[in-house]
Structures are given as C-alpha cells and as structure tokens.
Amino acid sequence: MLDHKKAVRYLSKDPILEKLIKTHGELKLDGEVNLLSDIIESIVNQQLSEKAGATIWGFKALYNSKTFPDPKKVLKTSDEKIRGCGLSYSKIKYIKGVCEAVIKNEISLERLGEQTDGEVISELIKLKGIGKWTAEMILMFSLKRPDVFSLGDLGLRTAVSKLYKVDRDNIKKIESISLKWSPYRTIAARYLWKSLG
C-alpha cells in the first residue's frame, strides 16, 4: 500500500515538485479498479478527446450494466451495434480481441496484479491495440504502481521541458530527471500533468 504522505515528503525535496505539491495538494491513487473495463476504456480513449467519455458511456449502455459487461456478451454483440456508439471497426476488433484473450485465458487479469511492471507491459502489449503507453497508463492508474514514468507521454515530456528547461525530445535527459523521483515517479507524473492545467 502506497504511503502518500511519505511519497509527497520525498518528492518535495525537488523544489519544482514542491511548488506543484503546494499548489495542487495531495493527489492520491485511489478508486475502484476493473481491469477489463480500464483496458477497454484505454483503447476507446486512444486519439479521442471530448467524445471519449460519451463513447465509453454509450458502449456500457449497450449492456444495461453499471459494471463492465461480461466479455462473452461483448463477443456476441454485432460490430454494427458497437459501431453505433462511435467506435471505429479497428477499435471494435481490438476490444473483441481483448475479450477473447480473457475468455481463452491467454491473459490473466488476476495474475497481472502479481507481476512486475516489466512483465505487465510485456503481457499487455501482446494484445492488439495496446502499446507501451497504454500499458504504462494501466500500471499507473489501474494497478496503482507507484514508480512508473511514461517517456512516450507527450504531456509529461512537455511538462518536464517547461519546468526543467530541457528539450521535449531529449528523452535521455528527461529520463535522468525522472529517475531522481524514483520510487514515486507515478505520483510525480500526476503533478506534472496537473502543471499543464
């Protein structure tokens, strides 16, 4: 279990993060987790902005379910019906692929919780439609891993670039700055995103 106060104390050694922490207060990694739902939402949200919320709501509404629908029900739903929620055919294919992998036990969502960050990324990127960035977001927000920093995230690189006066594309430099926040890089990332407004 992550000790937020300890994380904030540790990150406050960095004067730039200390200012962000004072401005935004304590940002906790809380909330209910439904891994299948989170994986599918992350697929839906790829390259969508305002429409993403409405699209995922529409998708869940197809099943009259407050919780995420059973993967078997998703597979039985016609592509056209899902398309009506605003999803592209490629995303429908990815979503159904994830559901199929869960049913066939090609991926065990329960086991992901016990695996290392690297193992989770390796498992998730086997699924079509999930790249490293999506896997890192699952680690951060679903599995609540405290020490993940996504160098592929343009927002994070932009925040580091602005706050630490480094080129946004200087991955090595950004990584070296982020390593100073270990073992709480996920928490640092949340403050960096907040700094973007």
C-alpha positions in Angstrom: 0.0 0.0 0.0 1.4 3.4 -1.0 2.1 5.8 1.8 1.1 9.1 0.1 2.5 11.4 2.8 5.9 9.7 2.6 5.8 10.0 -1.3 4.9 13.7 -1.0 7.7 14.3 1.5 10.2 12.5 -0.7 9.1 14.4 -3.9 9.2 17.7 -2.0 13.0 17.5 -2.0 12.7 18.7 -5.6 11.9 22.4 -5.3 9.9 22.4 -8.6 7.8 19.5 -7.5 7.5 21.0 -4.0 5.8 24.1 -5.6 3.4 21.8 -7.6 2.5 19.8 -4.4 1.8 23.1 -2.5 -0.4 24.3 -5.4 -2.4 21.1 -6.0 -2.4 19.4 -2.6 -2.3 15.6 -2.1 -3.1 13.6 -5.3 -4.0 10.1 -4.3 -4.0 6.9 -6.4 -7.5 5.8 -5.3 -10.7 4.4 -6.8 -12.3 1.2 -7.8 -10.5 -1.0 -10.3 -12.0 -3.1 -13.1 -9.0 -4.1 -15.2 -11.0 -5.3 -18.2 -13.0 -2.1 -18.2 -9.9 0.0 -17.8 -8.1 -1.7 -20.7 -11.1 -1.3 -23.0 -11.5 2.4 -21.9 -7.9 3.0 -22.7 -8.5 1.6 -26.2 -11.6 3.7 -26.7 -9.7 6.9 -25.4 -6.8 6.5 -27.9 -6.9 9.6 -30.2 -10.2 10.8 -28.8 -10.7 13.8 -26.6 -14.2 15.2 -25.7 -16.0 12.3 -27.4 -14.2 9.6 -25.4 -16.5 9.9 -22.3 -19.7 9.7 -24.4 -18.3 6.8 -26.4 -17.4 4.7 -23.4 -20.7 5.6 -21.8 -22.6 4.6 -24.9 -20.7 1.3 -25.1 -21.5 0.4 -21.5 -25.1 1.4 -22.0 -25.5 -1.3 -24.7 -25.4 -3.8 -21.9 -27.6 -2.0 -19.3 -24.9 -2.7 -16.8 -23.3 -0.4 -14.2 -20.3 -2.6 -14.1 -18.4 -3.6 -17.2 -20.1 -6.2 -19.4 -19.2 -9.8 -19.4 -16.5 -10.4 -22.2 -18.8 -13.2 -23.7 -21.6 -10.7 -24.1 -19.2 -8.3 -25.9 -18.2 -11.0 -28.3 -21.8 -11.8 -29.1 -22.6 -8.2 -29.9 -22.5 -7.4 -33.6 -19.8 -5.0 -34.8 -22.5 -2.7 -36.3 -24.3 -2.4 -32.9 -21.0 -1.4 -31.2 -20.1 0.9 -34.2 -23.3 2.8 -33.3 -21.6 4.0 -30.1 -19.0 5.8 -32.2 -16.2 3.2 -32.2 -14.2 2.5 -35.3 -14.1 -1.0 -36.7 -10.4 -1.3 -35.8 -11.2 -0.4 -32.1 -14.1 -2.9 -32.1 -11.6 -5.6 -33.3 -9.1 -4.7 -30.5 -11.9 -4.7 -27.9 -13.2 -8.1 -29.0 -9.6 -9.4 -29.2 -9.0 -8.4 -25.5 -12.3 -10.1 -24.5 -11.3 -13.2 -26.4 -7.9 -13.3 -24.8 -9.5 -13.1 -21.4 -12.0 -15.9 -22.1 -9.3 -18.1 -23.6 -7.1 -17.3 -20.6 -4.4 -16.1 -22.9 -4.1 -13.2 -20.4 -5.0 -13.5 -16.8 -6.1 -10.1 -15.4 -5.8 -11.5 -11.8 -2.2 -12.5 -12.4 -1.2 -9.1 -13.7 -1.5 -7.7 -10.2 1.2 -10.1 -9.0 3.6 -9.4 -11.9 6.5 -6.9 -12.1 5.9 -3.7 -14.1 8.0 -5.0 -16.9 6.1 -8.3 -17.0 2.8 -6.5 -17.1 3.9 -4.3 -20.0 5.1 -7.5 -21.9 1.8 -9.2 -21.3 -0.4 -6.3 -22.3 1.5 -5.3 -25.5 0.8 -8.8 -26.8 -2.8 -7.6 -27.1 -3.6 -5.9 -30.4 -4.4 -2.2 -29.8 -2.3 -1.9 -26.7 1.1 -0.3 -27.0 3.6 0.6 -24.3 2.0 3.9 -23.4 -1.4 2.2 -22.8 0.3 -0.5 -20.7 2.0 2.2 -18.7 -1.3 4.0 -18.0 -2.8 0.7 -16.8 0.2 0.3 -14.5 -0.2 3.8 -13.1 -4.0 4.2 -12.8 -5.4 0.6 -12.6 -2.7 -1.3 -10.9 -1.7 1.8 -8.8 2.0 1.1 -9.3 4.0 3.9 -7.6 7.1 4.1 -9.8 6.1 4.4 -13.4 7.1 7.2 -15.7 6.0 7.2 -19.4 8.6 8.7 -21.6 6.2 8.1 -24.5 3.7 10.5 -23.0 3.9 13.9 -24.8 2.2 15.7 -21.9 4.7 14.5 -19.4 7.6 15.4 -21.6 6.1 18.8 -22.3 5.7 19.5 -18.5 9.4 18.4 -17.8 10.5 20.5 -20.7 8.8 23.7 -19.4 9.6 23.2 -15.8 13.2 21.9 -16.0 14.2 23.8 -19.2 15.1 20.8 -21.2 14.2 19.9 -24.8 11.0 17.9 -25.0 12.6 15.4 -27.3 15.7 14.9 -25.2 14.5 11.5 -23.9 17.7 10.7 -22.1 17.8 13.9 -20.1 14.1 13.6 -19.2 14.6 10.0 -18.1 17.6 11.1 -16.0 15.5 13.8 -14.3 12.6 11.4 -13.7 14.9 8.8 -12.0 15.5 11.3 -9.2 11.8 10.9 -8.3 12.0 7.1 -8.0 10.4 5.2 -6.2 7.4 7.6 -6.6 7.5 8.5 -10.3 3.8 7.8 -10.8 3.0 10.5 -8.2 5.5 12.9 -9.7 3.8 12.3 -13.1 0.4 13.3 -11.7 1.8 16.6 -10.5 3.5 17.2 -13.9 0.2 16.6 -15.7 -1.6 19.0 -13.3 1.0 21.6 -14.1 -0.2 21.6 -17.7 -3.6 23.0 -16.5 
